[in-house]
């Protein structure tokens, strides 16, 4: 990371961070990780924290998308991923669409479940393949490709255009929301679920920065993006699970603002004041330097030390850590994570009582803390949240 010149206005910060290109597909496969530049800045029109990457990095990520990389997709059919999936499906079904288009459908879990509820679903994603047996569900159409260029043009418009963990990847989220609305019928809705970065922005938490993400939303910046896209009856709510924001808005009609949830994030009094923006940006640089040293100190503390959810702290690692990385997801078992000497293990595979655990998850901090204490009552635990606030 370049050291900012704090004597001049700070409008952006450059970082040299690990680019994790693709999720592993075989047990024991090594991650394809390189270092790549990323610039964090603020779009003052929307109040949206955004990132810019080099053309070469953008090309690498595009290549991964084309082969169906699912890196960062939280939904799944097991464990925590299943809870993301269930909540998203319920939000979509609550709008009672008869026909919907789902963008970035992943491997189609949500599209399948929604079609089984009697909704005619078109799902599009580079990782999707047309059903091998179309008679299985005549309401489901899976398109292998990207939105909007690969959506068949002869399709009628939809009651709902929806997405989960997609809008933060868009080069221009305002334009993307506008295009999503163009695929809706006159009474249609747009639904977009995105990661809620409110706490990370407030803390200056560098772990939120991902090369695949172009935008880091708060409730207000998501609202501003939807408003500038021309959406109406805008409603933004926080999920009950997993730190997700849900945007629901009408594609057209009278401009009536719905309930906008802003309870957990206090926007600066003057959103156009350069000093507020500069202070927020600078906090990311200063907090990163602070947390890097604290993690190094934790790692050198002696004995058996675990780092739970290691991918959350890779942006804070400058050397090689001896701590054991722990993650319970099947796809991460025995893989190498940037900055760690040892391979990832699940908590159940740690036989000896650790001397200390660094818990790096934000959304699931309480749940994972309980898992640790149930296994080793009284083991000392420090969290990434605590390191950021000290």
C-alpha positions in Angstrom: 0.0 0.0 0.0 1.3 3.5 -0.8 1.6 5.8 2.2 -0.8 8.7 1.7 0.3 12.3 1.8 -1.9 13.5 4.7 -0.9 17.1 4.0 -3.0 17.2 0.9 -6.7 16.2 0.4 -7.2 12.5 0.6 -9.7 11.4 -2.1 -8.5 7.9 -2.6 -6.1 5.3 -1.2 -4.1 2.7 -3.1 -3.7 -0.8 -1.7 -1.6 -3.8 -2.8 -3.8 -6.7 -1.8 -4.2 -10.5 -2.6 -6.3 -11.2 -5.6 -7.9 -14.6 -4.9 -8.9 -15.6 -8.4 -11.1 -18.6 -8.0 -12.6 -20.9 -5.4 -10.9 -24.3 -5.2 -12.7 -27.2 -6.9 -10.7 -30.2 -5.6 -9.6 -31.0 -2.1 -6.0 -30.1 -1.7 -5.9 -27.7 -4.7 -3.8 -24.6 -4.1 -5.4 -21.2 -4.5 -4.4 -19.1 -7.5 -3.5 -16.0 -5.6 -1.5 -13.0 -6.8 -0.9 -9.4 -5.5 -2.8 -6.7 -7.3 -3.5 -3.0 -6.9 -6.8 -1.6 -5.8 -7.9 2.0 -5.4 -10.6 2.8 -2.8 -12.5 6.1 -3.5 -15.9 7.6 -2.8 -18.5 8.5 -5.5 -19.7 11.8 -4.0 -23.0 11.7 -6.0 -24.2 8.5 -4.4 -22.0 8.4 -1.2 -20.9 5.0 -2.4 -17.5 3.6 -1.5 -16.0 2.2 -4.7 -12.9 0.4 -5.9 -10.9 0.7 -9.1 -8.6 -2.0 -10.5 -6.1 -2.3 -13.3 -7.1 -3.4 -16.8 -5.0 -6.6 -16.3 -6.7 -7.5 -13.0 -10.1 -6.8 -14.6 -9.2 -9.1 -17.4 -8.2 -11.9 -15.0 -11.5 -11.6 -13.1 -13.5 -11.5 -16.3 -11.8 -14.8 -17.4 -12.8 -16.3 -14.1 -16.4 -15.2 -14.5 -16.5 -16.7 -18.0 -15.6 -20.2 -16.6 -18.2 -19.9 -13.9 -16.2 -18.8 -10.8 -18.5 -18.9 -7.8 -16.0 -17.1 -5.5 -17.8 -15.2 -2.8 -21.3 -16.5 -3.6 -22.7 -17.1 -0.2 -25.8 -19.2 -1.1 -25.6 -23.0 -0.9 -27.6 -26.1 0.0 -25.8 -26.7 3.4 -25.1 -24.9 6.6 -24.9 -21.1 6.6 -25.2 -21.0 2.8 -28.6 -22.7 3.1 -29.8 -19.9 5.4 -28.8 -17.2 2.8 -30.7 -19.2 0.2 -33.8 -19.5 2.2 -34.0 -15.9 3.2 -33.4 -14.7 -0.4 -36.1 -17.0 -1.7 -38.6 -15.8 0.9 -37.9 -12.1 0.0 -38.5 -12.9 -3.7 -41.6 -15.0 -3.2 -43.1 -12.3 -0.9 -43.5 -10.1 -4.0 -45.7 -12.8 -5.6 -44.3 -12.6 -9.1 -45.7 -14.8 -11.8 -42.7 -14.4 -14.1 -39.2 -13.4 -12.9 -35.7 -13.0 -14.3 -32.8 -13.8 -11.9 -29.4 -12.4 -12.7 -26.2 -14.2 -11.6 -28.1 -17.3 -10.6 -24.9 -19.2 -9.6 -25.6 -22.8 -10.1 -29.3 -22.2 -9.9 -30.4 -23.1 -6.4 -32.7 -20.2 -5.9 -34.1 -20.4 -9.5 -35.0 -24.0 -9.0 -36.7 -23.4 -5.6 -38.7 -20.5 -6.9 -39.9 -22.4 -10.0 -41.1 -25.2 -7.7 -43.3 -22.6 -6.1 -45.1 -22.1 -9.3 -43.2 -19.1 -10.6 -42.0 -19.0 -14.2 -38.2 -18.4 -13.7 -35.5 -17.4 -16.2 -32.1 -17.6 -14.5 -28.9 -16.4 -16.2 -25.3 -17.0 -15.2 -22.1 -18.1 -17.0 -22.1 -21.2 -14.7 -25.5 -22.4 -15.7 -26.3 -25.1 -18.2 -29.8 -25.7 -19.7 -31.6 -28.5 -17.8 -30.8 -32.0 -19.2 -34.5 -32.9 -18.7 -36.7 -29.9 -19.5 -39.8 -31.9 -18.6 -38.6 -31.9 -14.9 -39.9 -28.4 -14.5 -41.5 -26.6 -17.4 -41.5 -23.3 -15.4 -37.6 -23.1 -15.3 -35.4 -21.8 -18.0 -31.6 -21.6 -17.4 -29.5 -19.4 -19.7 -25.7 -19.8 -19.8 -24.3 -16.3 -20.2 -24.2 -12.7 -18.9 -26.9 -10.1 -18.2 -28.1 -8.3 -20.2 -26.3 -9.2 -23.5 -27.2 -12.9 -23.4 -30.8 -12.7 -22.4 -32.9 -13.8 -25.3 -34.5 -10.7 -26.8 -37.7 -12.3 -27.7 -38.7 -12.9 -24.1 -41.6 -10.9 -22.7 -40.9 -8.5 -19.8 -41.0 -9.7 -16.2 -42.9 -9.0 -13.0 -39.6 -9.0 -11.1 -35.9 -8.8 -12.0 -33.8 -9.9 -9.0 -30.3 -10.7 -8.0 -28.3 -11.8 -4.9 -24.6 -10.8 -4.5 -24.4 -9.3 -8.0 -24.8 -5.5 -7.9 -21.6 -5.0 -6.0 -19.7 -6.6 -8.9 -21.2 -4.2 -11.5 -19.0 -1.5 -13.1 -21.8 1.0 -12.8 -24.5 0.0 -10.3 -26.7 2.9 -11.2 -26.8 2.0 -14.9 -27.2 -1.7 -14.0 -30.3 -1.0 -11.9 -31.6 1.1 -14.7 -31.1 -1.8 -17.2 -32.7 -4.2 -14.7 -35.8 -2.0 -14.5 -36.0 -1.9 -18.3 -36.7 -5.7 -18.3 -39.7 -5.2 -16.0 -43.2 -4.7 -17.1 -44.9 -1.4 -16.1 -46.0 -2.8 -12.7 -42.8 -4.7 -12.2 -40.3 -4.6 -9.4 -36.5 -4.7 -9.0 -35.0 -6.7 -6.1 -31.2 -6.6 -5.3 -29.5 -8.2 -2.3 -26.0 -6.8 -1.6 -23.5 -7.1 1.3 -24.1 -4.5 4.0 -20.7 -2.7 4.4 -22.0 -0.1 7.0 -19.9 -1.4 9.9 -16.8 -2.0 7.8 -16.9 1.5 6.5 -17.5 3.0 10.0 -14.5 1.0 11.3 -12.3 1.5 8.3 -12.1 -2.2 7.9 -9.8 -3.1 5.1 -11.0 -6.7 5.1 -14.1 -5.6 3.1 -12.0 -4.8 0.1 -12.3 -7.4 -2.7 -11.0 -7.1 -6.3 -14.2 -8.6 -7.6 -16.4 -6.0 -5.8 -16.7 -2.6 -7.4 -19.0 -1.1 -4.7 -19.4 -1.3 -1.0 -23.0 -0.4 0.0 -24.6 1.2 3.0 -28.4 1.6 3.2 -28.2 5.2 2.1 -25.7 4.8 -0.8 -27.9 1.9 -2.0 -30.9 4.2 -1.8 -29.1 7.0 -3.7 -28.1 4.5 -6.4 -31.7 3.3 -6.8 -33.0 6.8 -6.9 -30.5 8.0 -9.6 -31.5 4.9 -11.6 -35.0 6.2 -11.7 -36.6 3.5 -9.5 -39.5 4.5 -7.4 -41.3 3.4 -4.1 -37.8 2.5 -2.9 -37.6 0.2 0.1 -34.4 -0.9 1.7 -34.2 -3.3 4.7 -31.5 -5.1 6.6 -31.6 -8.9 6.6 -32.1 -10.8 9.8 -29.2 -13.0 8.8 -25.7 -12.6 7.4 -25.3 -8.9 6.9 -27.3 -8.4 3.7 -29.2 -5.3 2.4 -32.4 -5.9 0.4 -33.4 -3.3 -2.1 -37.0 -3.6 -3.4 -38.3 -0.8 -5.8 -40.8 -0.3 -8.5 -39.4 -0.1 -12.0 -41.6 2.9 -12.8 -44.5 4.9 -11.4 -45.0 7.6 -8.9 -41.9 8.5 -7.0 -42.8 7.5 -3.4 -40.0 6.5 -1.0 -40.7 3.6 1.2 -39.2 2.6 4.5 -35.4 3.1 4.4 -33.6 1.4 7.2 -30.7 3.5 8.5 -30.7 2.5 12.2 -27.2 1.0 12.3 -25.3 3.6 10.3 -25.1 7.3 11.0 -24.3 9.1 7.7 -22.1 12.2 8.1 -24.2 15.4 8.7 -22.8 17.0 5.5 -22.5 14.3 2.9 -20.9 16.7 0.5 -18.2 17.9 2.9 -14.8 16.8 1.5 -13.3 16.5 5.0 -15.8 13.8 6.0 -14.9 11.8 2.9 -11.2 12.3 3.4 -11.4 11.2 7.1 -13.3 8.1 6.1 -10.9 7.1 3.4 -7.8 7.8 5.5 -9.2 5.6 8.3 -8.9 2.5 6.1 -5.1 3.2 5.6 -4.4 3.9 9.3 -6.5 1.0 10.6 -4.9 -1.4 8.2 -1.4 -0.5 9.5 -2.6 -0.9 13.1 -4.3 -4.3 12.5 -1.3 -5.7 10.6 0.9 -5.2 13.7 -1.8 -6.7 16.0 -2.2 -9.8 13.9 1.6 -10.2 13.8 1.7 -9.9 17.6 -1.1 -12.5 17.9 0.8 -14.9 15.6 4.0 -14.6 17.6 2.3 -15.2 21.0 3.4 -18.8 21.3 1.6 -22.1 21.5 -1.2 -23.3 19.3 -3.0 -20.4 17.7 -6.0 -20.6 15.4 -7.4 -18.0 13.0 -11.1 -18.7 12.3 -12.3 -17.6 8.8 -8.8 -16.8 7.5 -10.0 -15.3 4.2 -11.4 -12.4 6.2 -7.9 -11.2 7.3 -5.8 -11.8 4.1 -5.8 -8.0 3.5 -4.0 -7.5 6.8 -1.2 -10.0 6.2 2.2 -8.7 5.0 4.3 -11.8 5.9 3.7 -15.5 6.6 1.7 -16.6 9.6 2.3 -19.7 11.7 -1.3 -19.8 13.1 -3.5 -22.6 11.9 -6.3 -21.3 9.5 -9.7 -22.7 10.3 -12.8 -22.8 8.1 -15.6 -25.3 8.2 -16.7 -25.0 4.5 -16.0 -28.2 2.6 -14.6 -26.4 -0.4 -11.8 -24.8 1.6 -10.5 -28.0 3.3 -6.7 -28.6 2.8 -6.4 -25.5 0.6 -3.7 -22.8 1.0 -4.7 -19.2 1.9 -2.6 -16.2 1.1 -0.2 -15.4 4.0 -0.6 -18.8 5.8 2.1 -21.5 6.1 -0.4 -24.2 6.9 -3.4 -25.5 5.0 -7.0 -24.8 6.1 -8.7 -27.3 8.5 -12.2 -27.5 9.9 -12.7 -26.9 13.7 -13.5 -30.6 14.1 -10.0 -31.5 12.8 -8.2 -29.6 15.6 -7.5 -32.2 18.2 -5.4 -30.1 20.7 -6.8 -27.3 22.8 -5.5 -24.0 21.3 -3.8 -21.3 23.4 -5.8 -18.5 21.7 -8.2 -18.0 18.8 -8.5 -15.0 16.5 -12.1 -15.0 15.3 -12.2 -13.0 12.0 -15.9 -13.2 11.0 -18.2 -10.3 11.5 -21.6 -11.6 10.5 -21.2 -14.9 12.3 -19.1 -13.8 15.3 -21.6 -14.9 17.9 -22.4 -18.2 16.4 -18.7 -19.2 15.8 -17.8 -18.0 19.3 -20.3 -20.5 20.7 -18.8 -23.3 18.6 -15.4 -22.5 19.9 -16.5 -22.3 23.6 -18.6 -25.5 23.3 -15.5 -27.3 22.1 -13.0 -25.7 24.5 -14.6 -23.9 27.4 -12.7 -20.9 28.5 -10.2 -20.7 25.6 -9.2 -17.0 25.0 -10.8 -15.5 22.0 -10.0 -12.2 20.3 -12.0 -10.8 17.4 -11.1 -8.8 14.3 -13.8 -6.3 15.5 -11.9 -5.8 18.7 -8.6 -5.3 16.9 -10.2 -2.6 14.7 -11.7 -0.8 17.7 -8.6 -0.9 20.0 
